[in-house]
Amino acid sequence: IVCSLLIFFVECCIYSGMMGYTYPETDGPKMCYNGAKSWQLGWYQTKSVDVDPLTSAWRGRIVGISDYGTTSNDYKVIVRINDSTNNIAYYVAFNRKDGINDGTKDGADQVLVTSQRPIQSEASDLRAKLSSFQSYKINDFDQGESVTITVNKISRSGIWYADITITSSKIAATPIPTSVAATSPPTTPIPSGIPTKSPTTPAPTPTPTRSPTRSPTQSPTTGSPTKSPTKTPSTNSPTPKPTYFQPLSEFNWEEEPLKAPPKVSPGPSDSPVLKPPISPIAST
């Protein structure tokens, strides 16, 4: 009995949710049940999904328990993978540390994989704590197959969620569908009418059929420049400078008065001038 109680205590020592390790606190810590216990109690049924990875792969988004009432049904809270051959089930949940689960002690804001056998008093086991880009592989699932749980990413903006993929070795090559509704593509406006006539633009004219004319065969006929003139110009030399007399009216008489001609003294060679004899005038 003591050994059974000890085994039960060790298996229940899960710090990520209630019904695990106990704490000496009166009103805390603020934690919820893990995925296995929440499924067993029938909680979050509108956002719980049962998948069979041997039939088809599954991909979707899971949110924390505190966001259960604020998201659409496209988001899930618990995903169950049932192995009926081995009489065990695996549960995948996002342990969001927020709201009523703000006091979780282990695996905060990670994806937790727990397992439990379908017995009312059976303890649950924590199998894996996954962050973004991490995976957990379940070996010997059903009839020797393997199942892989992969966290593609954990979004930490707005409503936090974990994007996960669950597939198996049996259908590893099958494309993975998504359970989240895809955004509708933008609608293209419909044309107002269908064209009834072809374009009226005429077709291009035919290409030329004649080749270009031949290149010139003769040199230019323009002769060379004429020779230089051989005769001197026949024009006579310029006429003598014309004689010009200045009019008397153009002389400045006031500025240059006429001068008396100089007196000439007779020289010794000059002959004396004889006075004509004057006849006496008879008195009457």
Backbone bond lengths (Angstrom), bond angles and torsions (degrees), N, CA, C in turn:
res aa  C-N    CA-C-N  psi(-1)  N-CA   C-N-CA  omega(-1)  CA-C   N-CA-C  phi
1 I - - - 1.466 - - 1.524 110.97 -
2 V 1.332 115.18 -43.00 1.464 119.38 179.93 1.517 110.29 -62.79
3 C 1.353 117.42 -42.92 1.465 121.22 179.78 1.524 110.89 -63.82
4 S 1.331 116.25 -39.28 1.459 118.99 179.53 1.521 110.99 -65.00
5 L 1.342 116.10 -41.58 1.457 119.08 177.96 1.519 112.11 -64.89
6 L 1.350 117.32 -36.08 1.453 121.31 179.81 1.526 110.32 -67.06
7 I 1.340 117.43 -43.10 1.460 121.27 178.20 1.526 110.42 -62.64
8 F 1.323 115.69 -42.49 1.471 120.46 179.42 1.530 110.53 -62.36
9 F 1.327 117.02 -40.40 1.459 121.51 -179.58 1.518 110.75 -65.95
10 V 1.348 117.35 -43.11 1.462 120.50 -179.46 1.526 110.60 -65.40
11 E 1.335 118.11 -41.12 1.454 121.36 -179.34 1.518 111.66 -67.02
12 C 1.343 116.44 -30.09 1.456 119.77 -177.33 1.520 112.43 -88.86
13 C 1.301 117.99 -1.44 1.468 120.08 -179.26 1.530 109.98 -77.69
14 I 1.295 116.64 67.36 1.452 123.19 176.70 1.521 106.52 -109.59
15 Y 1.313 116.66 118.61 1.462 121.75 -174.11 1.519 112.42 -87.17
16 S 1.328 116.73 -2.13 1.463 119.52 -175.04 1.521 113.03 -84.71
17 G 1.333 119.18 -13.08 1.463 120.95 -178.36 1.514 111.16 -160.56
18 M 1.308 114.81 174.62 1.458 120.56 178.03 1.532 110.64 -68.45
19 M 1.331 115.50 167.76 1.467 124.30 -175.34 1.527 110.44 66.65
20 G 1.306 115.26 22.46 1.458 121.00 174.57 1.514 108.58 -117.69
21 Y 1.322 116.19 -126.46 1.463 121.58 178.69 1.526 109.57 -69.81
22 T 1.330 116.76 141.26 1.464 121.01 179.46 1.522 110.39 -94.50
23 Y 1.335 116.42 153.56 1.460 122.16 -177.20 1.526 108.79 -127.36
24 P 1.323 117.28 145.05 1.475 120.33 -179.74 1.528 111.15 -78.79
25 E 1.315 118.02 58.88 1.454 122.47 179.71 1.532 108.59 -126.65
26 T 1.318 116.27 142.36 1.457 120.40 -177.95 1.521 112.07 -78.94
27 D 1.338 117.48 -47.07 1.461 121.55 -176.19 1.530 112.17 -116.56
28 G 1.264 116.37 28.23 1.466 118.72 -178.60 1.513 111.00 -162.91
29 P 1.280 115.11 -178.68 1.474 127.08 -2.28 1.531 112.05 -77.74
30 K 1.340 116.07 164.80 1.471 121.14 179.78 1.526 107.97 -81.46
31 M 1.328 115.75 97.49 1.456 120.93 179.41 1.519 109.28 -139.11
32 C 1.327 116.19 158.18 1.460 122.17 177.74 1.521 109.25 -114.76
33 Y 1.320 116.36 178.11 1.467 120.72 178.88 1.526 109.50 -76.82
34 N 1.328 114.50 156.06 1.454 118.45 178.11 1.529 110.16 -76.04
35 G 1.323 116.29 -179.78 1.450 119.76 -175.80 1.516 113.63 -61.55
36 A 1.337 117.38 -40.09 1.465 120.55 -178.18 1.528 111.02 -64.42
37 K 1.329 117.30 -47.22 1.461 120.64 -177.85 1.529 112.15 -71.09
38 S 1.341 116.64 -35.17 1.463 119.04 177.93 1.529 110.20 -65.31
39 W 1.334 117.13 -39.98 1.466 120.18 177.57 1.535 110.50 -65.55
40 Q 1.339 116.45 -40.44 1.466 121.00 -179.31 1.522 110.72 -63.72
41 L 1.322 117.27 -34.90 1.460 121.29 -180.00 1.525 112.63 -81.96
42 G 1.332 117.34 -8.64 1.458 120.33 178.45 1.515 114.63 80.51
43 W 1.324 117.65 22.80 1.448 121.16 -179.30 1.534 110.58 -86.78
44 Y 1.340 116.10 157.15 1.476 124.57 175.38 1.532 111.88 56.72
45 Q 1.326 116.87 38.26 1.460 120.06 -174.79 1.534 112.59 -65.83
46 T 1.337 117.09 -32.27 1.467 118.37 -178.94 1.527 112.49 -71.31
47 K 1.333 115.35 -13.92 1.471 119.01 178.80 1.523 110.68 -127.53
48 S 1.324 115.51 34.79 1.468 121.93 174.17 1.521 108.03 -116.63
49 V 1.329 116.61 145.26 1.455 120.84 -176.50 1.524 108.92 -139.59
50 D 1.327 115.01 141.14 1.467 122.73 178.26 1.526 106.90 -108.85
51 V 1.340 118.32 120.07 1.462 121.45 -176.61 1.530 109.95 -116.26
52 D 1.338 114.19 153.59 1.470 121.36 176.75 1.528 107.37 -123.60
53 P 1.324 119.00 95.15 1.463 121.49 -176.17 1.523 113.76 -67.02
54 L 1.347 118.78 -13.51 1.463 119.77 176.93 1.526 111.59 -78.29
55 T 1.322 116.13 -17.93 1.463 120.99 178.43 1.519 111.90 -96.03
56 S 1.313 116.33 -46.35 1.469 121.25 178.84 1.522 108.88 -156.76
57 A 1.303 114.06 149.26 1.458 119.29 176.99 1.531 109.37 -74.80
58 W 1.316 116.01 160.85 1.461 121.02 -178.46 1.521 108.92 -136.12
59 R 1.325 114.34 139.43 1.464 120.17 174.43 1.515 108.50 -138.21
60 G 1.317 116.24 136.04 1.463 119.53 -179.62 1.510 111.24 -166.55
61 R 1.320 114.38 -176.24 1.466 122.11 -179.24 1.520 108.85 -117.12
62 I 1.314 115.64 133.94 1.456 121.15 178.11 1.525 108.80 -119.77
63 V 1.322 115.27 142.48 1.459 121.76 -179.31 1.524 109.19 -115.50
64 G 1.341 113.94 168.10 1.456 119.10 177.60 1.521 111.64 -74.93
65 I 1.316 115.30 167.10 1.466 120.90 -178.13 1.528 111.86 -62.35
66 S 1.331 117.06 -34.13 1.467 119.64 -178.03 1.526 112.40 -68.78
67 D 1.338 118.18 -16.97 1.469 121.90 179.08 1.525 111.49 -102.57
68 Y 1.304 117.98 13.79 1.460 121.29 -178.48 1.531 111.86 -59.64
69 G 1.324 117.27 -42.03 1.456 120.37 -175.35 1.515 114.86 -90.34
70 T 1.325 119.33 0.92 1.467 121.37 -175.65 1.528 112.91 -114.34
71 T 1.328 117.13 4.74 1.462 120.24 -178.45 1.523 110.12 -124.62
72 S 1.342 114.68 163.04 1.458 119.88 179.47 1.522 109.95 -79.02
73 N 1.336 115.39 172.65 1.460 120.16 -179.40 1.525 113.04 -72.39
74 D 1.340 117.43 -5.91 1.462 119.32 173.34 1.522 111.06 -67.33
75 Y 1.312 116.45 -23.30 1.471 121.44 176.79 1.529 108.32 -95.65
76 K 1.335 115.37 140.23 1.458 121.38 -179.59 1.529 110.23 -110.53
77 V 1.338 114.30 161.26 1.467 120.87 176.49 1.527 110.67 -110.15
78 I 1.334 117.44 -40.32 1.473 121.37 -179.60 1.529 108.76 -132.53
79 V 1.334 115.63 135.46 1.465 122.06 174.18 1.527 107.12 -119.96
80 R 1.346 115.94 126.60 1.465 119.89 179.15 1.527 110.18 -109.31
81 I 1.355 114.14 138.58 1.467 121.94 175.11 1.528 106.20 -120.51
82 N 1.302 116.73 107.60 1.464 120.76 -172.65 1.534 110.62 -96.32
83 D 1.341 115.77 127.09 1.461 122.52 175.51 1.531 106.78 -108.41
84 S 1.325 116.19 90.20 1.465 120.19 -176.10 1.525 112.03 -70.49
85 T 1.316 117.49 -27.31 1.472 120.20 179.96 1.522 110.66 -64.74
86 N 1.323 116.06 -44.83 1.463 121.25 -179.16 1.531 112.68 -94.98
87 N 1.327 116.78 4.52 1.458 121.68 175.48 1.539 112.34 55.91
88 I 1.337 114.86 51.91 1.476 120.65 178.54 1.520 107.77 -152.19
89 A 1.313 115.07 152.14 1.466 120.46 178.42 1.529 109.61 -128.86
90 Y 1.327 114.22 148.62 1.474 121.11 179.04 1.518 107.86 -115.28
91 Y 1.346 115.65 143.96 1.463 121.67 -175.44 1.532 109.12 -127.50
92 V 1.315 115.14 135.00 1.465 121.42 -178.87 1.525 107.61 -118.26
93 A 1.356 116.92 126.73 1.464 121.96 -179.36 1.530 109.08 -145.74
94 F 1.334 115.11 155.97 1.466 121.91 178.31 1.519 108.44 -99.33
95 N 1.324 116.96 114.43 1.467 122.41 -175.17 1.532 109.63 -86.40
96 R 1.313 115.56 68.22 1.472 120.97 -178.68 1.517 109.56 -70.07
97 K 1.330 115.80 126.01 1.459 121.39 179.67 1.523 108.45 -88.59
98 D 1.339 113.98 88.18 1.462 118.72 -175.46 1.523 108.59 -165.61
99 G 1.334 115.75 150.85 1.462 120.86 175.14 1.518 113.12 59.11
100 I 1.355 116.38 -126.08 1.458 120.63 -176.86 1.526 112.16 -70.75
101 N 1.322 118.08 -7.24 1.471 121.50 177.77 1.520 110.99 -115.42
102 D 1.322 115.72 25.10 1.465 120.11 -175.31 1.525 112.94 -68.91
103 G 1.319 118.79 -19.34 1.465 120.80 -176.58 1.514 114.68 -97.79
104 T 1.346 119.20 14.15 1.463 120.51 -179.60 1.522 110.25 -57.37
105 K 1.316 116.51 139.85 1.459 121.54 -173.39 1.529 113.78 -101.50
106 D 1.315 118.02 -12.71 1.459 119.47 -174.34 1.529 109.25 -147.61
107 G 1.311 115.79 140.51 1.460 120.85 177.90 1.512 113.75 67.02
108 A 1.338 116.79 33.09 1.471 119.43 -178.83 1.521 110.62 -64.17
109 D 1.329 115.54 134.48 1.469 124.03 178.24 1.530 111.73 57.36
110 Q 1.314 115.77 34.98 1.457 121.92 175.01 1.529 109.69 -125.80
111 V 1.324 115.11 164.09 1.462 120.41 175.00 1.524 108.02 -88.74
112 L 1.344 115.62 123.96 1.461 120.57 -177.74 1.523 109.62 -106.10
113 V 1.349 114.96 135.89 1.467 121.69 175.41 1.527 106.96 -111.61
114 T 1.326 116.50 116.51 1.467 121.39 177.79 1.529 109.06 -119.31
115 S 1.290 115.48 162.44 1.473 120.65 179.20 1.528 109.85 -137.48
116 Q 1.340 115.23 156.47 1.472 120.54 178.43 1.522 108.95 -162.98
117 R 1.309 114.50 142.04 1.467 120.00 175.60 1.528 109.12 -82.96
118 P 1.311 118.15 150.97 1.475 120.88 -175.33 1.522 113.79 -75.04
119 I 1.314 114.57 58.35 1.465 120.69 175.91 1.521 106.77 -123.14
120 Q 1.309 117.28 136.41 1.457 121.44 -171.58 1.520 112.38 -57.23
121 S 1.317 118.10 -40.20 1.461 121.08 -175.44 1.525 113.01 -98.86
122 E 1.331 117.28 9.57 1.463 120.30 -177.14 1.527 110.41 -73.32
123 A 1.344 114.78 139.78 1.468 119.70 177.38 1.529 109.84 -78.52
124 S 1.311 115.96 154.30 1.470 121.29 176.40 1.520 109.77 -96.58
125 D 1.309 114.78 153.84 1.472 120.86 -179.40 1.523 109.58 -119.83
126 L 1.326 116.23 138.07 1.456 121.96 173.99 1.530 108.07 -85.71
127 R 1.336 117.56 115.94 1.455 121.49 -176.54 1.526 113.17 -93.99
128 A 1.327 117.43 -37.78 1.473 118.66 -175.43 1.522 110.26 -157.22
129 K 1.348 114.74 150.51 1.465 123.75 171.41 1.529 106.41 -122.01
130 L 1.316 116.91 113.46 1.462 121.35 -170.44 1.524 111.48 -115.18
131 S 1.320 114.27 137.42 1.466 121.50 171.80 1.531 107.89 -107.59
132 S 1.312 116.24 -174.54 1.469 120.01 -178.87 1.521 110.86 -57.60
133 F 1.323 115.94 138.28 1.469 125.70 176.24 1.536 113.11 69.54
134 Q 1.316 117.32 16.92 1.461 119.92 176.97 1.523 110.03 -107.85
135 S 1.347 115.48 156.39 1.468 121.14 -176.90 1.521 110.28 -134.55
136 Y 1.311 113.59 157.72 1.475 120.89 173.03 1.524 107.54 -131.81
137 K 1.345 115.44 132.01 1.462 120.99 -176.00 1.526 109.96 -111.60
138 I 1.333 115.33 128.85 1.473 122.00 176.68 1.531 107.15 -99.22
139 N 1.290 116.79 112.62 1.468 120.98 179.68 1.533 110.97 -88.09
140 D 1.347 115.74 157.11 1.467 123.08 177.51 1.527 110.72 54.34
141 F 1.313 114.54 46.86 1.464 119.54 178.34 1.539 108.91 -85.15
142 D 1.306 117.19 132.56 1.457 123.20 -179.84 1.534 110.20 56.91
143 Q 1.315 118.86 -106.61 1.463 121.85 -177.32 1.533 110.91 -112.48
144 G 1.308 115.38 61.26 1.459 121.31 174.93 1.510 115.52 83.25
145 E 1.324 118.37 6.47 1.461 120.69 177.40 1.526 109.87 -84.65
146 S 1.317 116.15 169.78 1.466 121.22 175.65 1.525 108.80 -122.76
147 V 1.319 115.00 146.78 1.467 121.71 179.17 1.520 108.13 -121.43
148 T 1.344 115.96 136.02 1.463 120.85 -178.67 1.519 109.40 -120.36
149 I 1.339 114.27 129.98 1.467 121.83 176.46 1.525 106.78 -109.01
150 T 1.337 117.19 120.08 1.467 122.20 -175.26 1.522 109.84 -121.52
151 V 1.334 115.74 133.39 1.463 121.16 173.78 1.525 106.89 -94.49
152 N 1.323 116.20 107.32 1.464 119.79 -179.51 1.524 111.62 -69.61
153 K 1.305 116.09 -41.45 1.464 120.38 175.25 1.519 108.92 -168.52
154 I 1.320 115.47 161.54 1.463 122.56 171.87 1.521 106.73 -119.76
155 S 1.325 115.89 113.93 1.462 120.86 -178.85 1.523 109.42 -82.91
156 R 1.321 116.26 130.51 1.462 121.07 -176.84 1.527 111.96 -117.81
157 S 1.321 117.59 26.18 1.461 121.45 176.71 1.529 108.52 -122.22
158 G 1.340 115.35 140.02 1.466 118.99 -176.57 1.523 109.93 66.07
159 I 1.331 116.09 -129.54 1.468 120.39 174.22 1.520 108.08 -81.10
160 W 1.307 115.88 119.91 1.461 119.91 -178.65 1.528 109.35 -70.66
161 Y 1.318 115.55 140.88 1.458 120.38 176.16 1.524 109.52 -152.51
162 A 1.334 115.23 161.93 1.461 121.76 176.49 1.520 108.73 -114.74
163 D 1.312 116.39 127.48 1.463 122.73 177.27 1.530 107.20 -93.47
164 I 1.343 117.24 115.63 1.465 120.35 -174.36 1.525 110.73 -125.87
165 T 1.320 115.08 156.39 1.466 123.28 176.24 1.524 108.32 -128.37
166 I 1.329 116.09 135.60 1.468 121.91 177.21 1.526 107.50 -124.49
167 T 1.310 116.76 119.70 1.461 121.41 -179.62 1.523 109.02 -142.80
168 S 1.322 115.76 174.17 1.464 120.59 -178.21 1.522 109.54 -133.80
169 S 1.322 115.03 167.27 1.460 120.48 178.79 1.519 111.46 -67.33
170 K 1.325 117.10 -19.86 1.452 120.63 -177.95 1.529 111.91 -74.52
171 I 1.299 117.23 -31.02 1.467 120.39 -178.12 1.522 110.59 -129.18
172 A 1.327 115.78 37.09 1.464 119.07 -176.04 1.513 112.30 -61.94
173 A 1.351 116.28 -29.67 1.465 119.13 -176.63 1.510 112.88 -87.36
174 T 1.330 118.48 -4.12 1.466 121.18 -178.61 1.522 109.81 -78.36
175 P 1.350 118.48 134.89 1.470 119.97 176.98 1.522 111.30 -57.01
176 I 1.323 115.60 143.19 1.460 121.63 -175.12 1.512 109.63 -92.30
177 P 1.355 118.34 118.08 1.472 119.60 176.99 1.519 110.20 -78.90
178 T 1.276 117.29 169.06 1.458 122.04 177.19 1.522 108.88 -122.25
179 S 1.318 115.33 142.52 1.462 119.06 -179.84 1.513 112.27 -88.48
180 V 1.349 116.82 -9.23 1.456 120.02 -179.82 1.508 108.60 -83.83
181 A 1.317 115.40 132.52 1.469 119.40 -177.62 1.511 110.00 -60.64
182 A 1.296 115.39 130.08 1.460 120.61 179.89 1.527 110.04 -78.34
183 T 1.311 115.08 148.57 1.457 120.44 178.50 1.516 109.44 -70.48
184 S 1.325 116.86 133.02 1.461 120.76 -179.65 1.517 109.74 -65.98
185 P 1.323 116.94 139.06 1.470 118.78 178.71 1.509 110.28 -67.98
186 P 1.328 117.58 155.26 1.472 119.84 179.51 1.521 110.63 -62.76
187 T 1.330 115.09 139.51 1.463 119.96 -178.98 1.518 110.19 -79.96
188 T 1.312 115.18 139.66 1.456 121.58 178.41 1.516 108.58 -96.43
189 P 1.322 118.66 128.86 1.471 119.44 -179.40 1.519 111.19 -61.01
190 I 1.358 115.20 140.91 1.456 120.96 -179.12 1.521 109.04 -82.74
191 P 1.325 118.40 136.03 1.474 119.56 179.22 1.524 110.50 -59.14
192 S 1.327 115.21 147.56 1.459 120.31 -177.19 1.520 112.72 -70.13
193 G 1.281 120.01 -26.19 1.456 122.70 -178.59 1.516 111.03 -162.51
194 I 1.316 115.74 162.49 1.455 120.58 -179.99 1.525 108.50 -95.80
195 P 1.320 119.09 127.93 1.471 119.73 178.75 1.524 109.83 -58.58
196 T 1.348 116.80 137.27 1.468 121.28 -178.54 1.512 112.63 -103.95
197 K 1.313 117.36 -23.18 1.450 119.80 -178.30 1.527 110.41 -119.25
198 S 1.308 112.09 151.69 1.463 117.76 175.16 1.523 108.79 -75.43
199 P 1.283 118.11 162.68 1.468 119.73 177.58 1.518 110.67 -59.35
200 T 1.344 116.18 142.95 1.460 121.48 -178.51 1.524 112.37 -87.62
201 T 1.254 118.39 -0.44 1.466 120.23 -179.50 1.524 109.21 -65.26
202 P 1.342 118.41 125.61 1.470 119.29 -179.63 1.523 111.26 -66.02
203 A 1.312 112.54 156.76 1.461 117.95 178.74 1.519 109.72 -69.13
204 P 1.285 118.74 158.64 1.475 120.87 179.03 1.522 110.53 -60.73
205 T 1.320 115.80 147.81 1.459 120.96 176.96 1.521 109.96 -65.77
206 P 1.373 116.59 153.78 1.471 118.44 179.53 1.518 111.70 -65.15
207 T 1.259 114.90 156.40 1.460 120.18 -179.96 1.524 109.89 -70.37
208 P 1.338 120.20 151.73 1.479 122.25 179.31 1.526 110.44 -57.07
209 T 1.395 113.85 142.15 1.478 118.73 179.99 1.515 112.12 -100.72
210 R 1.359 117.41 -16.92 1.457 119.89 -179.87 1.522 110.51 -98.12
211 S 1.323 111.23 145.99 1.461 117.07 176.83 1.519 109.25 -81.31
212 P 1.267 118.36 160.26 1.478 120.41 176.75 1.519 111.03 -60.58
213 T 1.346 117.34 154.89 1.469 121.16 176.99 1.513 110.90 -61.91
214 R 1.341 113.53 159.15 1.453 117.60 -178.78 1.522 111.15 -69.55
215 S 1.289 114.97 162.29 1.461 119.90 178.00 1.526 109.83 -74.80
216 P 1.333 120.06 155.47 1.483 121.32 -178.93 1.530 110.80 -56.32
217 T 1.404 113.91 142.31 1.479 119.22 -179.80 1.509 112.65 -104.90
218 Q 1.354 118.10 -17.82 1.462 120.54 -178.77 1.516 110.03 -112.88
219 S 1.331 112.58 154.23 1.451 119.12 176.75 1.508 109.57 -76.45
220 P 1.265 119.77 159.94 1.465 121.00 178.01 1.521 111.26 -57.48
221 T 1.350 117.99 143.48 1.475 123.65 -177.71 1.510 112.43 -88.58
222 T 1.243 119.70 -2.59 1.472 121.76 -179.65 1.518 109.23 -64.49
223 G 1.387 117.13 125.19 1.470 120.64 -179.19 1.498 113.11 -74.99
224 S 1.303 113.50 171.05 1.456 118.91 179.32 1.519 109.70 -73.04
225 P 1.299 120.83 165.10 1.477 122.42 -179.55 1.524 111.40 -60.57
226 T 1.365 117.60 149.53 1.477 122.35 177.90 1.521 110.44 -65.29
227 K 1.353 114.09 161.47 1.471 118.81 -179.05 1.520 110.47 -72.82
228 S 1.323 114.78 163.82 1.460 120.18 177.09 1.530 110.07 -68.23
229 P 1.371 120.50 152.26 1.484 121.44 178.14 1.522 111.46 -59.42
230 T 1.344 116.58 142.08 1.473 121.67 -178.22 1.513 112.68 -100.46
231 K 1.326 119.35 -18.95 1.463 122.54 -179.18 1.510 109.68 -106.41
232 T 1.393 112.20 147.29 1.451 117.86 176.19 1.511 108.78 -75.45
233 P 1.299 118.09 159.35 1.462 119.96 -179.43 1.521 110.96 -61.42
234 S 1.321 118.35 143.71 1.471 124.59 -178.47 1.516 112.64 -84.97
235 T 1.228 120.13 1.43 1.468 123.73 -178.72 1.518 109.18 -69.89
236 N 1.402 118.84 129.64 1.473 122.83 178.93 1.508 110.64 -67.09
237 S 1.341 112.65 166.38 1.448 118.58 177.11 1.510 109.59 -66.15
238 P 1.281 118.18 160.57 1.463 120.25 -179.44 1.536 110.72 -62.28
239 T 1.287 118.10 145.23 1.480 123.78 177.14 1.506 109.55 -67.15
240 P 1.378 116.10 157.22 1.470 118.61 179.30 1.506 110.80 -59.99
241 K 1.295 113.00 158.18 1.452 119.37 179.44 1.512 109.92 -63.41
242 P 1.331 118.44 128.21 1.468 119.80 -178.10 1.522 112.07 -66.17
243 T 1.403 113.65 146.29 1.475 120.91 178.44 1.506 107.35 -80.68
244 Y 1.289 113.72 135.44 1.449 118.39 -176.12 1.515 108.78 -131.88
245 F 1.312 116.17 127.38 1.447 121.67 176.79 1.492 109.19 -106.44
246 Q 1.309 112.44 133.05 1.453 116.77 -179.18 1.509 109.00 -81.29
247 P 1.339 119.36 129.11 1.452 121.09 178.31 1.518 111.03 -61.72
248 L 1.325 111.98 150.67 1.464 117.14 -178.90 1.503 111.03 -62.09
249 S 1.288 115.29 -32.30 1.455 117.53 -177.06 1.506 112.39 -66.67
250 E 1.293 117.80 -16.44 1.449 120.47 -178.04 1.526 112.94 -89.29
251 F 1.294 115.90 -7.13 1.460 117.99 177.73 1.510 110.26 -79.10
252 N 1.269 114.75 146.15 1.456 120.97 176.37 1.512 108.00 -92.20
253 W 1.306 114.49 96.83 1.472 118.05 -174.34 1.503 112.02 -72.86
254 E 1.261 117.66 -27.93 1.459 118.77 -178.32 1.499 111.36 -75.24
255 E 1.254 116.02 -36.12 1.474 118.24 -177.24 1.512 111.82 -78.27
256 E 1.297 118.47 -35.10 1.454 121.26 -178.18 1.536 109.10 -126.70
257 P 1.312 120.37 81.00 1.488 122.52 178.04 1.516 110.59 -67.48
258 L 1.246 112.96 149.88 1.469 118.24 178.66 1.516 110.18 -65.58
259 K 1.237 116.04 138.76 1.464 122.93 179.62 1.545 109.09 -100.76
260 A 1.314 111.79 145.62 1.490 116.53 177.26 1.500 109.72 -69.77
261 P 1.265 115.99 140.16 1.464 117.53 178.88 1.515 110.42 -62.74
262 P 1.259 118.49 144.54 1.481 121.27 -179.06 1.529 110.57 -66.03
263 K 1.351 111.63 145.43 1.458 118.33 178.23 1.511 110.36 -73.23
264 V 1.225 112.52 138.50 1.480 119.25 179.12 1.532 109.10 -108.42
265 S 1.301 113.26 119.30 1.483 117.80 177.67 1.503 108.84 -83.05
266 P 1.257 115.90 132.04 1.464 116.84 179.85 1.508 111.54 -62.54
267 G 1.141 113.72 135.60 1.456 117.41 177.21 1.498 111.29 -85.37
268 P 1.282 112.76 174.09 1.492 116.48 -177.65 1.515 111.17 -67.07
269 S 1.259 117.28 -20.59 1.460 117.62 -176.97 1.518 113.03 -84.50
270 D 1.343 114.80 -13.26 1.458 118.11 -177.25 1.542 109.93 -74.98
271 S 1.314 116.57 140.64 1.488 120.69 177.95 1.502 109.43 -80.64
272 P 1.335 116.44 142.58 1.455 118.90 179.76 1.505 109.12 -67.76
273 V 1.265 114.20 150.30 1.462 122.90 177.95 1.507 108.32 -92.43
274 L 1.290 113.87 124.10 1.470 118.60 -178.18 1.502 109.32 -89.89
275 K 1.370 114.22 138.34 1.443 119.40 175.88 1.510 107.60 -82.10
276 P 1.286 114.16 141.22 1.457 117.03 177.13 1.498 110.53 -70.69
277 P 1.333 116.03 144.64 1.462 118.54 179.74 1.510 109.21 -69.52
278 I 1.283 112.62 140.65 1.458 119.61 -179.38 1.562 105.90 -105.27
279 S 1.292 111.73 123.35 1.485 117.26 178.33 1.511 108.58 -76.47
280 P 1.361 115.39 140.81 1.447 119.58 176.82 1.502 109.40 -68.06
281 I 1.234 115.34 142.46 1.469 122.98 -179.01 1.541 106.00 -94.12
282 A 1.289 112.21 121.49 1.467 116.00 179.79 1.517 108.57 -70.99
283 S 1.363 110.26 143.83 1.428 118.34 177.43 1.486 110.05 -84.14
284 T 1.239 119.05 149.84 1.417 123.50 -179.73 1.492 112.69 -115.17
